[in-house]
Amino acid sequence: MAEYSEALKLIYSLQKFGIKFGLSKTENLLKRFGNPHIGRKYIHIAGTNGKGSVAAFLSSILKEAGYRVGLYTSPHLVRFTERIRINGKEIERKEAADLIFELSRAFSKKEPPTFFEAVTAMALIYFSRKKTDIDIIEVGMGGRLDATNVIDPVLCIITNIGLDHKQFLGNTLLDIAKEKAGIIKQRKDVITGVSQPKIIRFFENEAKEKDAPIFRIGKDVRYRRKKNKLVDYYGIRRTLRDIELGTNGSFQARNLSIALCAIERLEEKGFKVSEKAIRSGAKKVFWPGRMHVFSESPKIILDGAHNPSAIKTLLRAVREEFGEKRIILVIGIMKDKDIKGMLKKIVPHSDYVIYTRPRYSRAADPEDLKKAFDFGKKGKIIHSLDKAIEEAKSVASSDDIILITGSLFTVGEALSFLDPENFSPDEIRE
């Protein structure tokens, strides 16, 4: 579709303006469209890891409860339209193209918006026009000055705090926490899965200053992960046993508990969600590229972990779920990430390492990955991700694990190669 390709060229051209924090351009764009975001119901999600999974659980459960649910996430794996969904269905290409062109006519020629500012405005306008009942909005980066922070949510979620985007958010966990805390609103519920005592105290103080009720996983809500993807949830008012997860990874039990705490708070605000909807939504959820088991022999696992804490969590989940099998690692990382910190968490535990890269301008050179932390492991540098995957298949036995990770860009391109029918990419890329 030529119109869609032209629209993508236009929206991706805004990437040249880079990442600029501030809310004014997003607010100005929305103002030109009559402030469609005002007076609507939102859940706002920030955090270092787990945002997308929590959003996916919430979207699936609320859909099963009969609501029309908007979902805005980033980045996309293979298609731009993945970023904007209603009840799991991506925005149509024609709708996306029409809205991009319409938005572009409202851009300031002297100071156009960044890519993320424009796409955020696009999502909020789309959900308003489609009259969704509630929209789940994932923060792009940070929180305080993120383009998504123009919304006034019914509740906000901060999943966890780890070191990521240090060049933008600060060098310490507390610096990063201060940026994430920027989504906390006056007298609006806050749900958090943070575990560091210093950060917990900080969030509790921030919430107190804004008279915002705060609910913590591990204090107000607890959970227990069991075998066969079953989770027991001990909530504020609800206790649910043997909830079946539709996703892999032990860490998803915590993400589910964050989502269920949010559901309980929504019920206090008039949303009706049955136990049947919770169980069905948790079981039906599918979030590709996150502990995504693509094949069984050899077992190919894809996960977009892109910082040291996410890599550590991924490795633990792989070992817990699949045991001490031989790991063939295929890794491609963005050059602005903590490359050495990530590699230190995974390379020593891998048996064969293939350093590679996706076809993306921000991707680190495979040679630089190997230089950053080699640890003397057997392996290769292969610049083409497709060829890196073929190499992994050639050295893996049927009982081995091929683990593809390091970035959602790496995982998205890998899925397009492995399953082009279900993960067909756009012709125009970022």
Long-range contacts (C-beta under 8 A, 24 or more apart in sequence): 1-93, 1-94, 1-97, 3-94, 3-97, 4-93, 4-94, 4-96, 4-97, 5-426, 5-427, 5-428, 6-97, 7-96, 7-97, 7-100, 7-101, 8-80, 8-100, 8-426, 8-428, 9-428, 10-100, 10-101, 10-104, 11-80, 11-100, 11-115, 11-118, 11-119, 12-115, 12-428, 12-429, 12-430, 14-112, 14-113, 14-114, 14-115, 14-118, 15-114, 15-115, 15-430, 17-112, 17-113, 17-114, 17-115, 18-114, 19-114, 19-116, 19-141, 19-168, 20-114, 21-142, 21-145, 21-146, 21-168, 22-145, 23-145, 23-147, 23-149, 23-150, 25-108, 25-111, 25-113, 25-114, 25-117, 25-147, 26-113, 26-117, 26-120, 26-121, 26-147, 26-150, 27-150, 28-108, 29-103, 29-106, 29-107, 29-113, 29-117, 29-118, 29-121, 30-121, 30-124, 30-125, 30-150, 32-106, 33-106, 33-121, 33-125, 36-124, 36-125, 36-128, 36-129, 37-124, 37-128, 37-150, 37-151, 38-152, 40-127, 40-128, 40-135, 40-151, 41-133, 41-134, 41-135, 41-153, 41-154, 42-134, 42-135, 42-136, 42-137, 42-151, 42-152, 42-153, 42-154, 43-134, 43-135, 43-136, 43-137, 43-153, 43-154, 43-155, 43-156, 43-157, 43-262, 43-266, 44-137, 44-139, 44-148, 44-149, 44-151, 44-153, 44-155, 44-156, 44-157, 44-183, 45-136, 45-137, 45-138, 45-139, 45-156, 45-157, 45-158, 45-159, 46-139, 46-142, 46-143, 46-146, 46-156, 46-157, 46-158, 46-159, 46-180, 46-183, 47-139, 47-157, 47-158, 47-159, 47-160, 47-161, 47-180, 47-193, 48-159, 48-160, 48-161, 48-162, 48-163, 48-164, 48-176, 48-307, 48-309, 48-310, 49-159, 49-160, 49-162, 49-305, 49-307, 49-309, 49-310, 49-313, 50-159, 50-160, 50-193, 50-251, 50-254, 50-255, 50-258, 51-138, 51-139, 51-159, 52-138, 52-287, 52-290, 53-247, 53-252, 53-255, 53-287, 53-290, 54-157, 54-159, 54-255, 54-258, 54-259, 54-262, 55-136, 55-138, 56-247, 56-285, 56-286, 56-287, 57-255, 57-256, 57-259, 57-260, 57-281, 57-282, 57-285, 58-136, 58-259, 58-262, 58-263, 59-85, 59-87, 59-88, 59-136, 60-88, 60-246, 60-281, 60-282, 60-284, 60-285, 61-259, 61-263, 61-273, 61-277, 61-278, 61-280, 61-281, 61-282, 62-133, 62-134, 62-263, 62-266, 62-271, 62-273, 62-277, 62-281, 63-87, 63-88, 63-281, 64-276, 64-277, 64-278, 64-280, 64-281, 64-284, 65-271, 65-272, 65-273, 65-274, 65-277, 65-281, 66-277, 67-133, 67-134, 67-271, 68-130, 68-131, 68-132, 68-133, 69-132, 69-133, 69-134, 69-135, 69-136, 70-123, 70-126, 70-127, 70-130, 70-132, 70-134, 70-135, 70-136, 71-135, 71-136, 72-120, 72-123, 72-124, 72-127, 72-135, 72-136, 72-137, 72-138, 72-148, 73-138, 74-116, 74-119, 74-138, 74-140, 75-408, 75-409, 76-412, 77-288, 77-289, 77-304, 77-408, 77-411, 77-412, 77-415, 77-423, 78-412, 78-413, 78-415, 78-416, 78-423, 78-424, 78-425, 78-426, 79-424, 79-425, 79-426, 80-426, 83-119, 83-123, 84-119, 84-122, 84-123, 84-126, 84-127, 86-127, 86-130, 86-132, 91-126, 95-126, 96-122, 99-125, 99-126, 114-147, 116-140, 116-147, 117-147, 120-147, 120-148, 120-150, 121-147, 124-150, 124-151, 134-266, 134-271, 139-180, 139-183, 141-165, 141-168, 141-169, 142-168, 142-169, 142-176, 142-179, 142-180, 142-182, 143-179, 143-180, 143-181, 143-182, 143-183, 144-178, 144-179, 144-180, 144-181, 144-182, 144-183, 145-179, 145-182, 146-182, 146-183, 149-182, 149-183, 152-185, 152-188, 153-183, 153-185, 153-188, 154-188, 154-189, 154-266, 154-269, 155-188, 155-189, 155-190, 155-191, 155-262, 155-265, 155-266, 155-269, 156-183, 156-184, 156-185, 156-188, 156-189, 156-190, 156-191, 157-190, 157-191, 157-192, 157-258, 157-262, 158-183, 158-190, 158-191, 158-192, 158-193, 158-194, 158-203, 159-192, 159-193, 159-255, 159-258, 160-192, 160-193, 160-194, 160-195, 160-309, 161-194, 161-196, 161-199, 162-307, 162-308, 162-309, 162-310, 163-307, 163-308, 163-309, 163-338, 163-341, 164-306, 164-307, 164-309, 164-337, 164-338, 166-338, 167-336, 173-198, 173-199, 174-198, 174-199, 174-202, 177-202, 177-203, 178-202, 181-206, 184-210, 184-212, 185-210, 185-212, 186-210, 186-211, 186-212, 187-211, 187-212, 188-212, 189-213, 189-214, 189-215, 189-265, 190-214, 190-215, 191-215, 191-216, 191-217, 191-258, 191-261, 191-262, 191-265, 192-216, 192-217, 193-217, 193-218, 193-254, 193-255, 193-257, 193-258, 215-261, 215-265, 217-254, 217-257, 217-258, 217-261, 220-261, 221-257, 221-260, 221-261, 221-264, 222-257, 223-253, 223-254, 223-256, 223-257, 224-253, 225-250, 225-253, 231-256, 231-257, 231-282, 233-257, 233-260, 235-260, 235-261, 235-264, 236-261, 236-264, 236-265, 237-264, 238-264, 238-275, 240-275, 240-278, 240-279, 243-278, 243-279, 243-282, 244-279, 244-282, 244-283, 245-282, 245-283, 245-285, 246-282, 246-283, 246-284, 246-285, 246-286, 247-285, 247-286, 247-287, 247-290, 247-291, 248-291, 248-292, 248-293, 248-301, 248-317, 248-321, 249-290, 249-291, 249-303, 249-314, 249-317, 249-321, 250-316, 250-317, 250-320, 250-321, 251-291, 251-313, 251-316, 251-317, 252-291, 256-282, 288-415, 288-423, 289-408, 289-411, 289-412, 289-415, 291-317, 291-318, 292-411, 292-415, 294-415, 294-418, 294-419, 295-418, 297-398, 297-399, 298-328, 298-393, 298-396, 298-397, 298-398, 298-399, 298-400, 298-401, 298-402, 299-325, 299-400, 299-401, 299-402, 300-401, 300-402, 300-404, 300-418, 301-401, 301-402, 301-403, 301-404, 302-404, 302-405, 302-411, 302-414, 302-415, 303-403, 303-404, 303-405, 303-411, 304-405, 304-407, 304-408, 304-410, 304-411, 305-342, 305-405, 305-406, 306-333, 306-334, 306-337, 306-342, 306-406, 306-407, 306-408, 307-337, 307-338, 307-341, 307-342, 308-338, 308-341, 308-342, 308-344, 308-345, 311-342, 311-345, 311-346, 311-405, 312-345, 314-346, 314-403, 314-405, 315-345, 315-346, 315-349, 318-401, 318-403, 322-401, 325-399, 325-400, 325-401, 326-351, 326-352, 326-396, 326-397, 326-399, 326-400, 326-401, 327-351, 327-352, 327-400, 327-401, 327-403, 328-352, 328-354, 328-392, 328-395, 328-396, 328-400, 328-401, 328-402, 328-403, 329-353, 329-354, 329-379, 329-403, 329-405, 330-354, 330-356, 330-385, 330-388, 330-389, 330-392, 330-402, 330-403, 330-404, 330-405, 330-410, 330-414, 331-355, 331-356, 331-369, 331-404, 331-405, 331-406, 331-410, 332-356, 332-357, 332-358, 332-363, 332-364, 332-366, 332-369, 332-385, 332-388, 332-406, 332-407, 332-409, 332-410, 333-363, 333-364, 333-369, 333-406, 333-407, 333-410, 334-360, 334-362, 334-363, 334-364, 334-407, 334-409, 335-362, 335-363, 335-364, 335-365, 335-368, 336-362, 337-364, 337-407, 339-364, 339-368, 339-369, 339-372, 339-373, 340-372, 340-373, 342-406, 343-369, 343-372, 343-373, 343-375, 344-373, 346-403, 346-405, 347-373, 347-374, 347-375, 347-377, 348-375, 348-377, 350-377, 350-403, 351-377, 351-378, 351-400, 352-377, 352-378, 352-379, 352-392, 352-395, 353-377, 353-378, 353-379, 354-379, 354-380, 354-381, 354-382, 354-388, 354-391, 354-392, 355-379, 355-380, 355-381, 355-382, 356-381, 356-382, 356-383, 356-384, 356-385, 356-388, 356-410, 357-383, 357-385, 357-410, 358-385, 358-407, 358-409, 358-410, 358-412, 358-413, 358-414, 359-385, 359-413, 359-429, 360-409, 360-413, 360-429, 360-430, 361-430, 362-409, 363-407, 363-409, 363-410, 385-410, 385-413, 385-414, 385-417, 386-417, 389-414, 389-417, 389-418
